[in-house]
């Protein structure tokens, strides 16, 4: 159920400055081209200024007032952040009643914290710990000796293998898998010998992992995802990978074993990283990057392409690519002319 409040109250609760009348009551938030009276929208890019001028929304969250718009403005230095806060106010996340379902399978040695929810068809193994206020939605599997922190939300069909550690306030979306075997095989004349994967996985506080993403356990030691890192859907993180804090990784990226990815790195969708390389803090990788070697921020902060190269070089190269057929034709003509003059 959506909440209702005045624009003035909303501005106060999202730390925005109000420009215009604040007495209108709003009951929800909607896209700028769909919002009507009694709703709020937001604008964070100039290309939506025209839409703001004709919007029927009662309030607009923005970085600045847009001349010609009739809505009351809620001015915030970071409109995206203010928008996120507003959405939380109007749509607080669903929280099931705490307690352990009689349809759950909880080992007698498992410890369930105060206020935690263990839904139907959840399986919790021997020696596992689930922190206070954590929610396990239906079908979650928690292995032996797993440690899950407080106030986590673990969505259906997530599987957490034995001995994995999950921090506080972690969100694991449906179908994510933590601690499956790393891809390690020793070649022999008769085939491949599986290398036992006997390490673990550690997930830091405030991490979010998207649906159907997989975090492999280490062969030895640990695969670690640092505090505050956000991983999109369908991402593969190989064994013994170390990812720093506040890094973001978009969908379908793949990180091979033993990579070290720094803090506040941004990895675009479908990027692929070869094994045993290092990515410096603060680097941005464009979509579909193919990264064969370590990358230094001192060389470039932004990288693109296959194989990866500094973004400026990539832009020049892709600008030239459509011109290659014409360039080839001209060179061929020049070669023919040169040969003809040589025969004279």
C-alpha positions as CSV (number, residue, x, y, z in Angstrom):
1,X,0.0,0.0,0.0
2,X,1.4,3.4,-1.0
3,X,1.8,6.0,1.7
4,X,0.7,9.6,1.5
5,X,2.3,12.8,2.6
6,X,2.6,16.5,1.6
7,X,5.3,17.6,-0.8
8,X,6.8,19.6,2.1
9,X,7.0,16.5,4.3
10,X,8.5,14.4,1.4
11,X,11.1,17.1,0.8
12,X,12.1,17.0,4.5
13,X,12.3,13.2,4.6
14,X,14.6,13.0,1.5
15,X,16.7,16.0,2.5
16,X,15.6,18.1,-0.5
17,X,14.9,21.8,-0.8
18,X,11.4,22.6,-1.9
19,X,10.7,25.2,-4.6
20,X,7.0,26.0,-4.9
21,X,3.9,25.1,-3.0
22,X,4.4,22.3,-0.5
23,X,0.8,21.6,0.6
24,X,-0.2,19.2,-2.1
25,X,-0.7,15.6,-0.9
26,X,1.2,12.9,-2.9
27,X,0.6,9.2,-2.7
28,X,3.1,7.7,-5.0
29,X,6.0,8.0,-7.5
30,X,5.8,7.4,-11.3
31,X,7.8,7.9,-14.5
32,X,7.9,11.5,-15.7
33,X,5.7,10.8,-18.8
34,X,3.1,8.9,-16.7
35,X,3.0,10.8,-13.4
36,X,-0.2,12.7,-12.7
37,X,-1.7,14.8,-10.0
38,X,-0.9,13.4,-6.5
39,X,2.3,11.8,-7.8
40,X,6.0,12.6,-7.8
41,X,8.6,11.9,-10.5
42,X,12.3,12.7,-10.9
43,X,14.6,14.1,-13.5
44,X,18.4,13.6,-13.5
45,X,19.3,14.3,-17.1
46,X,18.8,17.4,-19.3
47,X,17.3,15.4,-22.1
48,X,14.1,15.1,-20.0
49,X,13.7,18.8,-19.6
50,X,11.0,19.0,-22.3
51,X,9.1,16.2,-20.6
52,X,9.3,18.0,-17.3
53,X,7.7,21.1,-18.9
54,X,4.5,19.1,-19.8
55,X,4.5,16.7,-16.9
56,X,1.3,16.6,-14.8
57,X,3.2,15.4,-11.7
58,X,2.6,17.4,-8.5
59,X,6.3,17.3,-7.7
60,X,9.6,16.7,-9.5
61,X,12.8,15.7,-7.8
62,X,15.6,17.5,-9.7
63,X,19.0,19.1,-9.3
64,X,17.6,22.5,-10.4
65,X,14.3,24.2,-11.2
66,X,13.4,23.8,-14.9
67,X,11.8,27.0,-16.3
68,X,8.4,26.4,-17.8
69,X,7.5,23.4,-15.6
70,X,4.4,23.8,-13.4
71,X,5.3,21.2,-10.8
72,X,6.7,21.9,-7.4
73,X,10.4,21.1,-7.4
74,X,12.2,19.1,-4.7
75,X,15.9,20.2,-5.3
76,X,18.6,17.7,-4.3
77,X,22.3,17.6,-5.1
78,X,22.0,13.9,-6.0
79,X,18.6,13.4,-7.6
80,X,19.1,9.6,-8.0
81,X,19.8,9.3,-4.3
82,X,16.8,11.4,-3.3
83,X,14.6,9.4,-5.8
84,X,15.7,6.2,-4.2
85,X,14.8,7.5,-0.8
86,X,11.4,8.6,-2.0
87,X,10.7,5.2,-3.6
88,X,11.5,3.5,-0.2
89,X,9.0,5.8,1.5
90,X,6.1,5.1,-0.9
91,X,7.0,1.4,-1.4
92,X,8.6,-0.1,1.7
93,X,9.8,-3.6,1.0
94,X,7.6,-6.5,1.9
95,X,8.6,-8.2,5.2
96,X,7.0,-11.5,6.0
97,X,6.2,-12.4,9.6
98,X,9.2,-13.6,11.6
99,X,9.5,-17.2,12.7
100,X,10.3,-20.7,11.3
101,X,7.8,-22.3,9.0
102,X,6.7,-25.8,9.9
103,X,7.5,-26.7,6.3
104,X,11.2,-25.7,6.6
105,X,14.0,-28.2,7.3
106,X,16.2,-26.8,10.0
107,X,19.0,-28.9,11.5
108,X,18.8,-29.0,15.3
109,X,22.3,-27.5,15.6
110,X,21.5,-24.5,13.4
111,X,21.1,-21.1,15.2
112,X,18.4,-18.8,14.0
113,X,18.6,-15.1,15.3
114,X,15.8,-13.1,16.8
115,X,13.2,-11.8,14.4
116,X,14.5,-13.9,11.5
117,X,12.1,-15.4,8.9
118,X,12.6,-19.0,7.7
119,X,10.0,-19.6,5.0
120,X,8.5,-22.8,3.7
121,X,10.8,-25.3,2.0
122,X,14.0,-23.6,3.2
123,X,16.8,-26.1,4.1
124,X,19.4,-25.1,6.7
125,X,22.3,-27.4,7.4
126,X,24.2,-28.5,10.4
127,X,26.0,-25.8,12.4
128,X,24.7,-22.9,10.3
129,X,23.9,-19.5,11.7
130,X,21.3,-17.1,10.5
131,X,21.5,-13.5,11.9
132,X,18.8,-11.5,13.5
133,X,16.1,-10.1,11.2
134,X,17.3,-12.0,8.2
135,X,14.7,-13.2,5.7
136,X,15.0,-16.5,3.9
137,X,12.4,-16.7,1.2
138,X,10.9,-20.1,0.1
139,X,13.3,-22.6,-1.4
140,X,16.6,-21.2,-0.1
141,X,19.3,-23.8,0.7
142,X,21.8,-23.0,3.4
143,X,24.7,-25.5,3.7
144,X,26.6,-26.7,6.7
145,X,28.5,-24.2,8.8
146,X,27.3,-21.3,6.8
147,X,27.3,-17.9,8.6
148,X,24.7,-15.4,7.5
149,X,24.7,-12.0,9.1
150,X,21.8,-9.8,10.3
151,X,19.1,-8.1,8.2
152,X,19.8,-10.0,5.0
153,X,17.2,-10.7,2.3
154,X,17.8,-14.0,0.6
155,X,15.3,-14.6,-2.2
156,X,13.9,-17.9,-3.5
157,X,16.0,-20.7,-4.9
158,X,19.3,-19.2,-3.7
159,X,21.9,-21.8,-2.7
160,X,24.6,-21.1,-0.2
161,X,27.1,-24.0,-0.1
162,X,28.9,-25.3,3.0
163,X,31.2,-23.0,5.0
164,X,30.3,-19.8,3.1
165,X,30.2,-16.5,5.1
166,X,27.7,-13.8,4.3
167,X,27.9,-10.4,6.0
168,X,25.1,-8.1,7.3
169,X,22.4,-6.4,5.2
170,X,23.3,-8.5,2.1
171,X,20.7,-9.0,-0.6
172,X,20.9,-12.3,-2.6
173,X,18.5,-12.4,-5.5
174,X,16.7,-15.5,-6.7
175,X,18.8,-18.3,-8.1
176,X,22.1,-16.9,-7.0
177,X,24.7,-19.5,-6.0
178,X,27.5,-18.9,-3.5
179,X,30.3,-21.5,-3.1
180,X,29.9,-23.8,-6.0
181,X,33.1,-25.4,-7.2
182,X,35.6,-23.4,-9.1
183,X,36.6,-24.5,-12.6
184,X,39.7,-26.5,-11.8
185,X,40.9,-29.6,-13.7
186,X,44.4,-31.2,-14.2
187,X,44.9,-32.5,-17.8
188,X,46.1,-36.1,-18.1
189,X,46.6,-38.4,-21.1
190,X,43.2,-40.1,-20.3
191,X,41.2,-37.0,-19.5
192,X,40.8,-34.3,-16.8
193,X,41.3,-34.9,-13.1
194,X,39.1,-32.7,-11.0
195,X,41.0,-30.5,-8.5
196,X,39.1,-30.4,-5.2
197,X,37.9,-26.9,-4.5
198,X,38.3,-26.8,-0.7
199,X,38.4,-23.0,0.0
200,X,35.4,-20.8,0.8
201,X,33.5,-17.6,-0.1
202,X,33.3,-14.5,2.0
203,X,30.6,-11.8,1.2
204,X,31.1,-8.4,2.9
205,X,28.4,-6.3,4.5
206,X,25.9,-4.4,2.2
207,X,26.7,-6.5,-0.9
208,X,23.9,-7.1,-3.4
209,X,24.1,-10.1,-5.8
210,X,21.7,-10.4,-8.8
211,X,19.6,-13.2,-9.9
212,X,21.4,-16.3,-11.2
213,X,24.8,-15.0,-10.5
214,X,27.4,-17.4,-9.3
215,X,30.3,-16.9,-6.9
216,X,32.7,-19.9,-7.0
217,X,34.5,-21.1,-3.9
218,X,38.3,-20.9,-3.8
219,X,40.4,-23.8,-4.7
220,X,42.4,-23.0,-1.5
221,X,41.8,-19.9,0.6
222,X,39.0,-17.6,-0.1
223,X,36.9,-15.9,-2.9
224,X,36.0,-12.5,-1.4
225,X,33.4,-9.8,-2.4
226,X,34.1,-6.6,-0.6
227,X,31.8,-4.4,1.4
228,X,29.1,-2.5,-0.6
229,X,29.9,-4.1,-3.9
230,X,26.9,-4.6,-6.3
231,X,26.7,-7.4,-8.8
232,X,24.0,-7.6,-11.5
233,X,22.2,-10.7,-12.8
234,X,24.0,-13.5,-14.6
235,X,27.5,-12.6,-13.5
236,X,30.2,-15.3,-13.1
237,X,32.9,-14.8,-10.5
238,X,35.6,-17.4,-10.6
239,X,37.5,-19.1,-7.8
240,X,40.0,-17.1,-5.6
241,X,38.8,-13.8,-7.1
242,X,39.1,-10.8,-4.8
243,X,36.8,-7.9,-5.4
244,X,37.2,-4.7,-3.4
245,X,34.7,-2.3,-1.8
246,X,31.9,-0.4,-3.6
247,X,32.6,-2.0,-7.0
248,X,29.7,-2.4,-9.5
249,X,29.5,-5.2,-12.1
250,X,26.9,-5.2,-14.8
251,X,25.0,-8.3,-16.2
252,X,26.7,-11.1,-18.0
253,X,30.3,-10.1,-17.0
254,X,32.7,-12.9,-16.3
255,X,35.7,-12.7,-14.0
256,X,38.2,-15.6,-14.3
257,X,39.9,-17.2,-11.4
258,X,42.5,-15.4,-9.2
259,X,41.7,-11.9,-10.5
260,X,42.1,-9.0,-8.1
261,X,39.6,-6.2,-8.8
262,X,40.1,-3.0,-6.8
263,X,37.7,-0.6,-5.0
264,X,35.1,1.5,-6.8
265,X,35.7,-0.3,-10.1
266,X,32.9,-0.2,-12.7
267,X,32.6,-3.2,-15.0
268,X,30.2,-3.0,-18.0
269,X,27.9,-5.7,-19.2
270,X,29.4,-8.7,-20.9
271,X,33.0,-7.7,-20.1
272,X,35.3,-10.6,-19.7
273,X,38.5,-10.7,-17.6
274,X,41.2,-13.3,-18.1
275,X,42.6,-15.1,-15.0
276,X,45.3,-13.9,-12.6
277,X,45.2,-10.2,-13.5
278,X,44.7,-7.0,-11.4
279,X,42.4,-4.1,-12.0
280,X,43.4,-0.9,-10.2
281,X,41.0,1.1,-8.0
282,X,38.6,3.4,-9.8
283,X,38.9,1.9,-13.3
284,X,35.9,1.9,-15.6
285,X,35.5,-1.0,-18.1
286,X,33.1,-0.5,-21.0
287,X,30.6,-3.1,-22.1
288,X,32.0,-6.2,-23.9
289,X,35.6,-5.4,-22.9
290,X,38.0,-8.2,-23.4
291,X,40.7,-7.9,-20.7
292,X,43.8,-10.1,-21.2
293,X,46.2,-8.3,-18.9
294,X,46.3,-6.2,-15.7
295,X,45.1,-2.6,-16.0
296,X,46.7,0.5,-14.4
297,X,44.8,3.6,-13.5
298,X,47.9,5.6,-14.2
299,X,47.7,4.5,-17.9
300,X,43.9,5.2,-18.2
301,X,40.9,5.4,-15.9
302,X,38.5,4.3,-18.7
303,X,39.0,1.3,-20.9
304,X,37.1,-0.2,-23.9
305,X,37.3,-2.7,-26.7
306,X,38.4,-6.2,-27.6
307,X,41.3,-6.5,-26.7
308,X,40.8,-3.7,-24.1
309,X,42.6,-0.4,-24.7
310,X,42.3,3.2,-23.3
311,X,38.8,4.5,-24.2
312,X,40.2,7.4,-26.3
313,X,42.1,5.0,-28.5
314,X,39.0,2.8,-28.8
315,X,36.9,5.8,-29.9
316,X,39.4,6.8,-32.6
317,X,39.6,3.2,-33.8
318,X,35.9,2.6,-34.1
319,X,35.6,5.9,-35.9
320,X,38.0,4.6,-38.5
321,X,36.6,1.1,-38.9
322,X,33.7,2.1,-41.3
323,X,36.3,3.9,-43.5
324,X,38.5,0.8,-43.9
325,X,36.8,-0.6,-47.1
326,X,37.2,2.8,-48.9
327,X,40.8,3.1,-47.6
328,X,41.5,-0.4,-48.9
329,X,40.0,0.5,-52.3
330,X,42.1,3.6,-52.6
331,X,45.3,1.8,-51.6
332,X,44.6,-0.9,-54.2
333,X,44.2,1.8,-56.9
334,X,47.4,3.4,-55.8
335,X,49.3,0.1,-56.0
336,X,47.9,-0.5,-59.5
337,X,48.9,3.0,-60.6
338,X,52.4,2.5,-59.2
339,X,52.8,-0.9,-61.0
340,X,51.5,0.6,-64.3
341,X,54.0,3.5,-64.1
342,X,56.8,1.0,-63.3
343,X,56.0,-0.9,-66.5
344,X,56.3,2.1,-68.7
